[in-house]
Amino acid sequence: MVSMNQVVIYHDETKNIPGSNFKGHVLFFVPVSITRESKTPMFGHETIEYSPQAVLFRVIEKIRQECTFAGKFHFSDIGGKIWTKSELAHVRVSQMVVEGLRQKGSRFFRQPLCCKLAVIIYPKLSDYSIYGGGVRKEQKFRHDETILRMLLKGASHYLYEDNNRVEVLKVFSDGQAEHRPLNEDRIIWRLTNNDVGIKTPLREYVHFSPGASIIHLSSDHKLYPIDSDEYRHANFLQVADILLGSVIRSCFIGITRPKTWPRLGEECTTKKDVIASPVTGMLEKTKRKAGFINSGHYKSFAVSFVNFEEGGIIFKDVGISELAISDDLQMSFPV
């Protein structure tokens, strides 16, 4: 079977990870269209095409309706001591998105949605001068763009393969541009143009659409008509925020796994732990070592830490606090 994934990528970042000098990027790959072609002696040639983006968006909207939650999904805003419909909506979205990250055997969706998740965490530097640009804020911004390009390339190479190809249509980045927009030449063009002397060009199964671009968009869905494309993209940017917050909570802060789910109106002082727990459960699967290859979440996520040392750029696995997860195959990826 050969699959072609046409995806939109949702990008978010955090400038500060609590208790550390780190920052990070997240990429949430959502297929607009998946085309699967198979050929067998019994059934001949068969082609299946469907839209995971449309399916997942309907689920998010259904959760909003059932929880009567019209607000913004935002991990860092979760607070208070009483479990409300807001937190219920957050954890239900977290559960459904983790299910949407499955590459096979979905227990909820008729066809696996085959979404992908990539997170990279890296330290803030004291000297950004090697990135050029004159003023410090431009140097820092170019550094962040370089890390984002590394994540985009590494994740695409690791999470897809020859019989599971990907075409990137657009990249949506949460929020308005800082002092300038993200530089498409530095991030996308340098990946796709072999004339610039790139030592390791994109692999044949990774392709960027000729119209691929980076679009800055506010993730506040209330700014857009409910039937607009912007409204849909804003909701997916909010999902990327939940995923990034959950990974950071799992890998850097540590969580207390809930023994039972809170009920509406009950006191709950570990709201973020509850909301992050579906993602934590997914990350825990790497503890299966070689057995993880049989998981429905195999090749669905990559979490990596990058450090800058005298010997060059060093990629390391990100372990989950108190879970001692370590799996070179899954938790890091080549660039």
C-alpha positions in Angstrom: 0.0 0.0 0.0 1.2 3.5 -0.9 -0.1 6.6 0.8 0.1 10.2 -0.2 -0.6 12.8 2.5 -1.3 16.4 1.6 -0.9 18.2 4.9 -1.3 21.6 6.5 1.2 22.1 9.3 0.3 24.2 12.4 3.2 25.8 14.2 3.3 27.2 17.7 6.2 28.0 20.1 6.9 28.8 23.7 9.4 31.4 24.6 9.9 30.1 28.2 9.6 26.7 29.7 9.0 27.0 33.4 12.0 26.4 35.6 14.4 26.2 32.7 16.3 28.3 30.2 14.7 26.5 27.3 12.2 27.3 24.6 10.5 25.2 22.0 8.6 24.7 18.7 5.8 22.4 17.9 4.6 21.2 14.5 1.1 19.5 14.2 0.8 17.8 10.8 -2.9 17.5 9.7 -3.7 15.8 6.4 -6.2 17.7 4.3 -6.3 14.7 2.0 -4.9 11.1 2.2 -4.9 9.0 -0.9 -4.2 5.3 -0.4 -3.5 3.0 -3.3 -3.2 -0.8 -3.0 -3.1 -3.7 -5.4 -3.8 -7.3 -4.5 -4.4 -10.4 -6.6 -7.9 -10.8 -5.1 -9.2 -7.2 -5.2 -7.1 -5.7 -7.9 -6.3 -2.0 -7.8 -8.1 0.0 -5.1 -7.9 3.8 -4.3 -9.2 5.3 -1.1 -9.3 9.1 -0.5 -10.5 10.9 2.6 -10.0 14.1 4.6 -8.7 13.7 8.2 -8.7 17.5 8.6 -12.5 17.6 8.0 -13.2 14.6 10.3 -11.1 16.0 13.2 -12.6 19.5 12.8 -16.1 18.0 13.1 -15.0 16.2 16.3 -13.6 19.4 17.8 -16.8 21.3 17.0 -18.9 18.5 18.5 -16.9 18.6 21.7 -17.4 22.4 21.9 -21.2 21.9 21.5 -21.5 19.0 24.0 -19.4 20.9 26.6 -21.0 24.2 25.8 -17.4 25.7 25.5 -17.0 28.5 23.0 -13.6 29.7 24.5 -10.1 29.3 23.3 -8.2 26.1 24.0 -5.0 27.3 25.6 -2.9 25.1 27.9 -1.2 27.8 29.9 -4.5 29.5 30.8 -5.8 26.5 32.6 -6.2 27.4 36.3 -8.5 27.4 39.3 -9.4 24.6 41.6 -12.8 23.5 40.3 -13.2 21.1 37.3 -15.4 22.9 34.8 -16.8 22.3 31.3 -13.7 24.2 30.0 -11.3 21.6 31.4 -13.6 18.8 30.3 -13.5 20.2 26.7 -9.7 20.5 26.9 -9.2 16.9 28.0 -11.7 15.5 25.5 -9.9 17.3 22.7 -6.6 16.0 24.0 -8.0 12.4 23.9 -9.4 12.7 20.4 -6.2 14.3 19.0 -4.1 11.5 20.5 -6.5 9.1 18.8 -6.1 11.2 15.6 -2.3 10.7 15.8 -2.7 6.9 15.3 -1.4 5.6 12.1 -3.4 2.4 12.2 -6.0 0.6 14.2 -8.0 3.7 15.3 -10.5 2.8 18.0 -12.6 5.9 17.3 -12.2 6.9 13.7 -13.3 4.7 10.8 -10.1 5.5 9.0 -6.9 6.4 10.8 -6.4 10.2 10.6 -2.6 9.8 10.5 -1.8 13.2 12.0 1.8 13.8 13.1 3.4 15.6 16.0 6.9 17.0 16.2 8.4 19.0 19.1 11.9 20.4 19.5 13.2 22.0 22.7 16.4 24.0 22.8 18.3 26.3 25.1 18.5 30.1 24.9 21.9 31.3 23.9 24.0 34.0 25.3 25.6 34.9 21.9 23.5 35.0 18.7 26.0 37.0 16.6 26.8 34.1 14.3 23.3 34.4 12.8 23.9 37.9 11.5 21.3 40.6 11.2 22.9 43.3 13.2 20.6 43.9 16.2 20.1 41.2 18.8 16.4 40.7 18.3 17.0 39.9 14.6 19.9 37.5 15.5 17.6 35.7 18.0 14.8 35.5 15.4 17.2 34.0 12.8 18.3 31.5 15.3 14.7 30.5 16.0 14.1 30.2 12.3 17.1 27.9 11.9 15.8 25.6 14.6 12.3 25.6 13.0 13.8 24.7 9.7 15.7 21.8 11.3 12.5 20.6 13.0 10.5 20.8 9.7 13.1 18.8 7.8 13.9 16.3 10.5 10.3 15.5 11.4 9.3 15.1 7.7 12.2 12.7 7.1 11.5 10.7 10.2 7.7 10.6 10.3 7.2 9.7 6.7 8.8 7.2 4.3 8.9 5.9 0.8 5.5 4.2 0.9 4.0 7.0 3.0 4.7 10.2 1.2 4.0 13.8 2.2 3.3 17.1 0.4 3.2 20.2 2.6 0.6 22.7 1.4 0.8 25.5 4.0 2.3 26.2 7.3 0.2 28.3 9.8 2.1 30.0 12.6 0.2 31.1 15.7 0.0 34.8 16.3 1.1 37.9 14.5 4.6 38.4 13.3 7.1 39.9 15.7 9.2 42.7 14.2 8.9 40.8 10.9 7.2 37.6 9.5 9.0 34.3 9.5 11.3 34.2 6.5 10.0 31.7 3.9 13.3 31.8 2.0 15.3 30.9 5.1 12.8 28.1 6.2 11.2 26.7 3.1 13.2 27.7 0.1 16.5 26.5 1.7 14.9 23.1 2.1 13.5 22.8 -1.4 16.2 24.5 -3.5 19.2 22.2 -4.1 21.1 25.0 -5.7 22.1 26.5 -2.4 24.6 23.7 -1.7 22.6 21.8 1.0 24.6 18.7 2.0 21.5 16.6 2.6 18.5 17.6 0.4 15.0 16.6 1.1 14.3 13.0 0.6 12.2 12.0 -2.4 9.1 11.2 -0.3 9.0 14.8 1.1 7.6 17.5 -1.1 6.6 21.1 -0.7 3.8 22.4 -2.9 4.8 25.2 -5.3 2.4 27.4 -3.4 3.7 26.4 0.1 4.0 29.4 2.3 4.1 30.4 6.0 1.0 32.3 7.2 0.8 34.1 10.5 -2.7 33.7 11.9 -4.2 34.5 15.3 -5.4 31.4 17.0 -8.4 33.3 18.4 -11.2 31.6 16.5 -13.7 34.2 17.6 -12.1 36.7 15.2 -13.4 34.9 12.2 -16.7 33.8 10.7 -17.6 30.3 11.9 -17.8 29.0 8.4 -14.4 30.4 7.3 -11.2 28.7 6.6 -9.5 31.0 9.2 -11.9 29.7 11.9 -10.9 26.1 11.2 -7.2 26.9 11.1 -7.4 28.8 14.4 -8.9 25.8 16.1 -6.1 23.6 14.9 -3.6 26.1 16.1 -5.2 25.8 19.5 -4.8 22.0 19.3 -1.1 22.5 18.6 -0.9 24.6 21.8 -2.5 21.8 23.8 0.0 19.3 22.4 3.0 21.5 23.1 1.9 22.3 26.6 1.2 18.6 27.3 4.6 17.5 26.0 6.4 20.1 28.1 4.4 19.1 31.2 5.2 15.5 30.6 8.9 15.8 29.7 10.1 18.8 31.8 7.7 19.4 34.7 6.4 16.0 35.5 2.8 15.0 36.0 0.7 13.1 38.5 -1.4 10.6 36.5 -5.0 10.8 37.6 -6.4 7.6 39.1 -10.0 8.7 38.2 -11.3 11.5 36.0 -12.6 14.5 37.9 -16.3 15.2 37.8 -17.9 18.6 37.0 -17.9 20.8 40.1 -15.3 18.7 41.9 -12.1 20.3 43.3 -9.1 19.5 41.1 -5.7 20.9 41.8 -4.0 18.9 39.0 -6.0 20.2 36.0 -3.0 20.4 33.7 -1.8 16.9 34.6 -5.3 15.5 33.7 -5.3 17.4 30.4 -1.8 16.3 29.6 -2.3 12.6 30.6 -3.5 11.4 27.1 -0.3 12.7 25.6 1.8 11.3 28.4 0.2 7.9 27.9 1.1 8.1 24.2 4.7 9.0 24.9 5.0 6.2 27.4 4.6 3.7 24.6 8.3 4.2 23.7 9.1 2.2 26.9 8.1 -0.8 24.9 11.5 -0.5 23.1 11.5 -2.8 20.0 7.8 -3.6 20.7 6.8 0.0 20.0 7.1 -0.7 16.3 3.8 -2.6 16.5 2.0 0.4 18.1 -0.6 2.4 16.3 1.4 5.5 17.4 4.7 4.3 15.8 6.0 7.0 13.5 3.3 9.4 14.7 5.5 11.7 16.9 9.0 12.9 17.6 10.3 14.8 20.5 13.8 16.0 20.5 16.2 18.3 22.5 19.0 20.1 20.7 22.1 21.5 22.3 24.9 23.6 20.9 28.3 22.4 21.9 31.8 22.9 20.6 31.6 19.8 18.5 28.5 21.1 16.7 24.8 20.6 17.1 23.9 17.7 19.3 20.4 16.0 19.3 19.4 14.1 22.4 16.3 12.2 23.5 13.8 13.9 25.7 12.9 11.7 28.7 9.6 12.0 30.4 10.0 13.1 34.1 9.5 10.2 36.5 8.9 7.8 33.6 12.5 7.2 32.5 11.6 7.0 28.9 14.6 6.5 26.6 14.2 5.2 23.0 16.7 6.4 20.4 14.5 5.1 17.6 11.5 7.2 18.5 12.5 10.2 20.5 15.1 11.7 18.2 15.2 12.1 14.4 17.8 12.9 11.7 18.0 16.3 10.2 
